[in-house]
Amino acid sequence: MATLINPANGRPIEDVPDTSPEGVAAAVRAAREAFEQWRETTPAERARVLLRFADLVEQDAEELTRLEVEETGKPAPVFRDGELPFGVDNLRFFAGAGRSLDGTGAGVLSSGYTSVLIRRPVGVVGSIAPWNFPFIMGIWKIGPALAAGNAVVIKPAPQTPRSTLRLAELFAKAGAPEGLLQVVTGDAEVGQALVTDPGVDMVSVTGSTATGRAVMRGAVDGLKRVHLELGGKAPALVFEDASLEDMAFGVAMGATYNTGQDCTAATRVYIERSRYAEGVEALRDALSRVRPGDPWDEGSDVGPLISQAHRDRVHGFVSRASGRVVCGGAPLDGPGFYYAPTLIADADQSSEIVQGEIFGPVLVAVPFDGEDEAVRLANDTPYGLASSVWSTDVSRALRVSHRLDVGVTWINDHLPIASEAPHGGVKGSGFGKDMSQEAVQEYSVTRHLMIKHAAPQPKDSFRPA
C-alpha cells in the first residue's frame, strides 16, 4: 500500500494498493486475450478507438489536471494549457501513424519469387512510467503500442499512479476489447514481476539509467525486446556571438521547467570564455525571475520537487558541489518540498555536480575556449539525450550540432518538442524512440513473406519411377 503525498504541502492524498504478483500475472493474461482480438483489427479500426480515446481525454481535462497537480505539484496552467493538450495531440498523431505502418518494400529478391515485407505487432508490452511526467509518459507508452496492434500492461510510478488509472478508465469507454490496457500499481517489486512475466513480449521503460540496467537484466531470460528512455545531463553550448538575453531566458526555462525534473533539462551551460562573466550574470538575473509557488496560483512558474527525500538528494548535490553558488543553493522555507532555482559557476568538469543527474532546478556554468573544447566537454558525461547550441552563426551551430553525441540538439532554444519528432537518446540515456512514426515502429516487427511464382519442380531423385 502506498500513501500518496502532495509535494506542495506534504499532506497525504490517499492510499493506493500495490498489485500482488498474482494480480500482475492476471493482468498480463487478460492483455494477452485482448491482444489476440486487437491484432486482427484494421489500422482504421484502431485509429477510430484512439481518436475516441483522445476526445475523452480532452473532455476530462479538469479531472486529469486535478490528479496531476495534486500528485506532482506542477503548476496547474503548465499542465492544463500545455502538457494535457500536447498529450491529446500525441494520441491523435499515433492514431494516424498507425495507419501508415507499412513494410519497407516488396519485390523480386530471388529469381522466381516475390517477397513482401509487412509489419506486425510485438504482442503484450509491459510498460513502466516515471513520476515526473505521469500523464505524458503514460500517453507515450500507451499510444504507439496500441496503434501498432499490441496490448499494454503499464505500471506508473508509486508516487503518481492516479492519472494513469484515470487514462485506463477513459480508454475502457473508447470501444477497445476489454483488457487491452491494464494498469498495475506498486513499487519496484511489481515492476520486476511485470518485466519477468513470461506473457510479456516487450518491455518499455522511462526512468533512471540504473532502472534501465535493472530492467535489461530482468528481460534477459525471456529474450524480451527492450525500449529504454533513461537519464540525461543536457549541455547548452553558448558561443561568443550568441544573444545572451535570449540564451539566459531559454536556458533558465530549460533548467527549471517541471522544477528541473526532466531528463532533457538544461543542466550544464558551457559559455565561451570571452563572454563567460556576462553569461553567468545574465543567467543569475533570469533565474532570479523564476517564481516558485503554489501549483494552483496562476503566477507560479515552478512547483515543488516530488518528495522530501528527493529534495534532500538535490541539496546533497549542491552542498557537495565544486565551484561557487551564484544564486539559490538551498531549500525554500514553508510547507512543501520547494527548492530555490540554483546556479553554480566554475565547477570542475570531472566533479559530481557536472557528471551526475541531479534532477532538480540546478544549473552549472563552465567556461570553454573554442569549438573543439566545447564539443569535448559536452560529450564528456555518460549521458546522451539532449543538448542546445546558442550562436547566430548558422554554419557553426550546425557544425557543432553534428558532433554532439545526443538524440536531439536545439539551436537557440531548449526543450520544445513535437508529436512528429522522435524523442530518445544514446549512451547511458538508452535506446529507442518515443513520439513520431519511429515510436510506432518500435512496437512492431518486420515479417518476410516469400511467394513462389510457379508450381514447384521436383528434383530428379524425387520423381516417381
C-alpha positions in Angstrom: 0.0 0.0 0.0 1.4 3.4 -1.0 0.3 6.6 0.7 0.4 9.4 -1.9 1.8 12.7 -0.7 1.0 16.1 -2.1 4.5 17.6 -2.6 3.2 21.2 -2.4 2.2 20.8 1.2 3.5 17.5 2.4 0.0 16.2 3.2 -1.4 12.7 2.4 -3.7 12.5 -0.5 -4.9 8.9 -0.4 -3.7 5.3 -0.3 -3.3 3.2 -3.4 -2.8 -0.6 -3.0 0.1 -2.5 -4.6 -0.8 -5.1 -7.2 0.0 -8.6 -6.0 2.2 -10.9 -8.0 -0.9 -12.9 -8.8 -2.6 -9.6 -9.9 0.3 -8.8 -12.3 0.0 -12.3 -13.8 -3.7 -11.9 -14.2 -3.3 -8.5 -15.9 -0.9 -10.0 -18.4 -3.2 -12.9 -19.2 -6.1 -10.5 -19.7 -4.0 -8.4 -22.0 -2.9 -11.5 -24.0 -6.6 -12.4 -24.6 -7.5 -8.9 -25.7 -4.4 -8.8 -28.0 -5.5 -11.9 -29.9 -8.6 -9.9 -31.0 -6.9 -6.5 -31.3 -4.1 -7.7 -33.5 -6.6 -8.7 -36.2 -8.3 -5.3 -36.4 -7.5 -3.0 -39.2 -5.4 0.2 -38.8 -8.6 2.2 -39.4 -10.4 0.5 -36.6 -7.5 1.1 -34.2 -7.4 4.7 -35.2 -11.1 5.2 -34.5 -10.6 3.8 -31.0 -7.6 6.1 -30.4 -9.4 9.1 -31.7 -12.3 8.5 -29.4 -9.8 8.0 -26.5 -8.2 11.4 -27.4 -11.6 13.1 -27.3 -12.4 11.5 -23.9 -9.1 12.7 -22.5 -9.7 16.2 -23.8 -13.1 16.3 -22.3 -11.7 15.1 -18.9 -9.2 18.0 -18.6 -10.4 19.2 -15.3 -10.2 15.9 -13.5 -6.8 15.0 -15.1 -5.4 18.4 -14.1 -6.5 17.9 -10.5 -4.9 14.5 -10.3 -1.6 15.5 -12.0 -1.3 18.7 -9.9 -2.0 17.0 -6.6 0.5 14.2 -7.2 3.4 16.1 -8.9 3.0 19.7 -7.7 3.5 21.1 -11.1 1.7 24.4 -11.8 -1.9 23.9 -13.0 -1.5 26.2 -16.0 1.6 24.3 -17.1 -0.3 21.1 -17.2 -3.8 22.3 -18.2 -2.6 24.6 -21.0 0.5 22.8 -22.2 1.0 19.1 -21.3 -2.6 18.0 -21.5 -3.4 19.4 -25.0 0.0 18.1 -26.1 -0.9 14.6 -24.9 -4.2 14.8 -26.8 -2.3 15.8 -29.9 0.1 12.8 -29.3 -2.8 10.4 -29.3 -4.3 11.9 -32.5 -0.9 11.6 -34.2 -0.5 8.0 -33.1 -3.9 7.2 -34.5 -2.8 8.4 -37.9 0.7 7.0 -37.7 -0.7 3.5 -37.1 -2.5 3.7 -40.4 0.8 4.1 -42.3 2.8 1.4 -40.6 3.8 -0.3 -43.8 6.6 -2.8 -44.6 9.8 -1.3 -46.1 9.1 -2.7 -49.6 8.4 -5.6 -51.8 9.9 -7.1 -54.9 11.7 -9.9 -56.7 14.7 -10.6 -54.4 15.3 -14.1 -55.8 14.5 -15.4 -59.2 11.1 -16.9 -59.4 9.9 -15.5 -56.1 8.2 -12.3 -54.9 9.0 -11.0 -51.4 6.6 -9.0 -49.3 7.7 -7.2 -46.1 4.9 -6.5 -43.6 4.9 -5.1 -40.0 3.1 -6.9 -37.3 2.6 -6.1 -33.5 5.0 -7.5 -31.0 2.4 -8.8 -28.5 1.9 -7.8 -24.9 4.0 -4.7 -23.9 5.0 -4.3 -20.2 5.5 -0.5 -19.7 7.0 1.3 -16.7 6.4 5.1 -16.5 8.2 7.7 -14.3 6.8 10.1 -11.7 8.0 13.4 -13.3 5.5 13.3 -16.3 3.0 10.6 -15.4 0.3 11.7 -17.8 2.6 12.5 -20.8 4.7 9.4 -20.3 1.6 7.3 -20.0 0.4 8.6 -23.3 3.9 7.9 -24.9 3.7 4.3 -23.7 0.1 3.6 -24.5 -0.5 5.4 -27.7 2.1 4.0 -30.1 1.9 0.4 -28.7 -1.9 0.3 -29.2 -1.6 1.9 -32.6 0.7 -0.8 -33.7 -1.7 -3.5 -32.6 -0.3 -4.5 -29.2 -1.8 -4.9 -25.8 -0.3 -2.9 -22.9 0.2 -3.5 -19.2 1.5 -0.3 -17.6 3.0 0.3 -14.2 3.0 4.0 -13.2 5.4 5.3 -10.5 4.2 4.6 -7.0 4.2 8.3 -6.2 1.9 9.2 -9.2 -0.4 6.4 -10.2 -3.8 8.2 -10.5 -3.6 9.9 -13.8 -2.6 6.6 -15.4 -5.5 4.8 -13.7 -7.8 7.5 -15.0 -6.5 7.1 -18.5 -7.4 3.4 -18.3 -10.9 4.3 -17.2 -11.3 6.6 -20.2 -9.8 4.1 -22.6 -12.3 1.5 -21.5 -15.1 3.8 -22.8 -13.4 4.2 -26.2 -14.6 0.8 -27.7 -11.5 -1.4 -27.5 -11.6 -5.1 -26.4 -11.9 -5.5 -22.7 -8.5 -6.0 -21.0 -6.4 -4.4 -23.8 -5.0 -1.7 -21.5 -4.2 -2.9 -18.0 -2.7 -0.9 -15.1 -0.7 -2.4 -12.2 0.4 -0.3 -9.3 3.2 -0.5 -6.8 7.0 -0.4 -6.3 10.0 -1.9 -8.0 8.9 -5.5 -7.0 5.7 -5.0 -9.0 7.8 -3.7 -11.9 10.1 -6.7 -11.7 7.1 -9.1 -11.7 5.9 -7.4 -14.9 9.3 -7.4 -16.6 9.9 -11.1 -15.9 6.4 -12.4 -16.6 6.6 -14.9 -19.5 3.5 -13.5 -21.1 5.2 -10.1 -21.7 6.9 -9.9 -25.1 8.4 -6.4 -24.9 9.4 -4.0 -22.0 9.3 -0.2 -22.4 10.7 1.9 -19.6 11.2 5.6 -18.9 13.3 6.1 -15.8 16.8 6.5 -14.5 19.8 4.8 -16.1 20.0 2.5 -13.0 16.4 1.4 -13.6 17.2 0.7 -17.2 20.0 -1.6 -16.3 17.8 -3.4 -13.8 15.1 -3.9 -16.4 17.5 -5.2 -19.0 18.8 -7.8 -16.5 15.2 -8.8 -15.8 14.4 -9.1 -19.5 17.4 -11.3 -20.4 16.0 -14.7 -19.6 12.9 -14.1 -21.7 14.9 -12.5 -24.5 12.4 -9.7 -24.5 12.6 -6.7 -26.7 13.6 -3.6 -24.6 12.9 0.1 -25.2 14.6 2.5 -22.8 14.4 6.2 -22.4 16.7 7.0 -19.5 18.6 9.8 -17.7 20.2 12.9 -19.2 22.6 15.6 -18.4 21.9 18.1 -21.3 24.6 20.6 -22.1 23.9 24.1 -23.6 26.9 25.5 -25.6 26.9 29.3 -25.7 29.3 30.9 -28.2 30.6 34.4 -28.1 28.2 35.7 -30.8 25.1 34.4 -29.1 22.3 36.7 -27.8 22.9 36.4 -24.0 19.5 37.7 -23.2 17.8 35.1 -25.4 20.1 32.4 -24.1 19.6 33.3 -20.4 15.8 33.2 -20.8 15.8 29.9 -22.8 18.4 28.1 -20.6 16.8 29.3 -17.4 13.4 27.9 -18.6 15.1 24.7 -19.8 16.7 24.3 -16.4 13.6 24.9 -14.3 10.7 23.6 -16.3 8.9 20.9 -14.1 11.3 22.1 -11.4 14.2 20.6 -13.3 12.7 17.1 -13.0 13.2 16.4 -16.7 15.7 14.2 -18.4 16.1 16.8 -21.2 16.5 19.7 -18.8 19.4 22.2 -19.4 21.8 21.2 -16.6 25.3 22.2 -17.9 25.9 25.5 -19.6 29.2 26.0 -21.3 30.0 29.6 -22.2 32.8 30.8 -24.4 35.4 32.4 -22.1 35.2 35.9 -23.6 31.5 36.1 -22.6 31.6 33.9 -19.6 31.2 36.6 -16.9 28.4 38.3 -18.8 26.7 35.0 -19.4 26.8 33.9 -15.8 25.3 37.3 -14.7 22.6 37.0 -17.4 21.7 33.5 -16.1 21.6 34.7 -12.5 19.2 37.5 -13.4 17.0 35.1 -15.4 16.9 32.5 -12.6 16.0 35.2 -10.1 12.8 35.9 -12.0 11.6 32.3 -11.9 8.7 32.2 -9.4 8.3 29.0 -7.3 4.9 28.8 -5.7 1.5 27.2 -5.0 0.7 25.0 -8.1 -2.8 26.4 -8.2 -1.6 30.0 -8.2 -1.7 31.3 -11.8 1.5 33.3 -11.2 3.7 30.3 -10.2 6.4 29.3 -12.7 7.5 26.1 -10.9 6.3 23.9 -8.2 8.0 21.7 -5.6 10.2 18.7 -6.0 8.4 15.4 -5.8 9.3 14.4 -2.2 11.3 15.3 0.8 13.8 12.5 0.0 14.3 13.9 -3.5 14.8 17.4 -2.2 17.4 16.1 0.2 19.1 14.4 -2.7 19.2 17.5 -4.8 20.5 19.6 -1.9 23.2 16.9 -1.3 24.5 17.5 -4.9 24.6 21.3 -4.3 26.2 21.1 -0.8 29.0 18.9 -2.2 29.5 20.9 -5.4 32.7 22.2 -6.6 32.6 25.9 -7.8 30.6 28.7 -6.3 26.9 29.2 -5.7 25.8 32.3 -7.7 22.2 32.1 -6.6 19.8 29.7 -4.8 21.5 26.7 -3.3 19.0 25.9 -0.6 15.5 24.6 0.2 12.8 27.2 0.4 11.1 27.9 3.7 7.5 26.9 4.3 5.4 23.8 3.6 6.1 21.5 0.7 9.3 20.4 -1.0 10.4 23.6 -2.7 14.0 24.3 -3.8 15.4 27.6 -5.0 16.4 27.8 -8.6 20.2 27.5 -8.4 23.2 28.5 -10.4 26.7 27.1 -9.7 29.7 28.6 -11.6 33.3 27.5 -12.1 32.6 23.8 -11.4 35.2 21.2 -12.2 34.3 19.1 -15.3 35.1 15.9 -13.5 33.1 16.7 -10.4 29.8 15.1 -9.4 27.8 18.3 -9.9 28.8 18.2 -13.6 28.7 14.5 -14.2 25.7 13.3 -12.2 22.0 13.7 -13.0 20.7 16.0 -10.3 17.0 16.1 -11.4 16.3 19.5 -9.8 16.3 23.2 -10.7 20.2 23.3 -10.6 22.3 24.7 -13.5 26.1 24.5 -13.6 28.2 27.0 -15.6 31.7 26.2 -17.0 33.8 28.3 -19.4 35.3 26.9 -22.7 37.8 28.0 -25.3 36.9 27.2 -28.9 34.6 24.7 -30.7 36.8 21.6 -30.0 36.8 22.1 -26.3 33.1 22.9 -26.2 32.3 19.6 -28.0 34.7 17.6 -25.8 33.1 19.0 -22.6 29.6 18.5 -23.9 30.2 14.8 -24.8 32.1 14.1 -21.6 29.4 12.5 -19.5 27.8 9.0 -19.6 24.6 10.5 -21.0 23.4 11.4 -24.5 19.8 12.6 -24.6 19.5 16.3 -25.3 21.6 19.5 -25.9 21.4 23.0 -27.2 23.7 25.3 -29.2 23.5 29.1 -28.9 25.0 31.0 -31.8 24.0 33.5 -34.6 26.5 31.7 -36.9 24.3 29.1 -38.6 27.3 27.2 -40.1 28.9 26.9 -36.7 25.7 25.9 -35.0 25.2 23.1 -37.5 28.8 22.1 -37.5 28.9 21.8 -33.7 25.5 20.1 -33.5 26.6 17.3 -35.8 29.5 16.5 -33.4 27.4 16.1 -30.3 26.6 12.5 -29.1 23.0 13.1 -28.3 19.5 12.3 -29.5 18.4 15.9 -30.0 20.0 19.3 -30.4 18.1 22.5 -30.3 19.6 25.6 -31.8 18.9 28.9 -30.0 16.3 27.2 -27.8 16.0 24.4 -25.3 13.1 21.9 -24.7 10.4 22.3 -27.5 9.1 19.0 -28.8 6.5 18.0 -31.4 4.4 14.8 -31.9 6.0 14.3 -35.3 9.6 14.4 -34.0 11.3 11.4 -32.3 12.5 11.6 -28.8 15.2 9.4 -27.4 18.9 9.2 -26.6 22.2 7.3 -26.9 24.9 6.1 -24.5 23.6 6.0 -20.9 20.4 7.7 -22.0 19.1 4.5 -23.5 17.8 3.5 -26.9 14.5 3.5 -28.8 12.3 6.5 -29.7 9.1 8.0 -28.2 6.8 10.1 -30.4 6.9 10.2 -34.2 6.4 7.4 -36.7 9.5 5.8 -35.3 7.7 5.2 -31.9 5.0 3.2 -33.6 7.7 1.2 -35.5 9.4 0.4 -32.1 6.3 -1.6 -31.2 6.2 -3.7 -34.3 8.3 -6.4 -36.0 9.0 -6.9 -39.7 7.9 -10.2 -41.3 9.0 -11.5 -44.7 6.6 -13.4 -46.9 8.2 -15.2 -49.9 5.9 -16.3 -52.7 7.0 -18.7 -55.5 5.6 -17.8 -58.9 5.1 -21.3 -60.3 4.4 -24.9 -59.1 7.5 -26.5 -57.6 9.6 -28.6 -59.9 10.8 -31.8 -58.1 14.3 -32.8 -58.4 15.1 -36.0 -60.4 15.8 -38.0 -57.3 12.2 -37.4 -56.1 10.5 -38.2 -59.4 8.4 -41.4 -59.5 9.9 -44.3 -61.4 
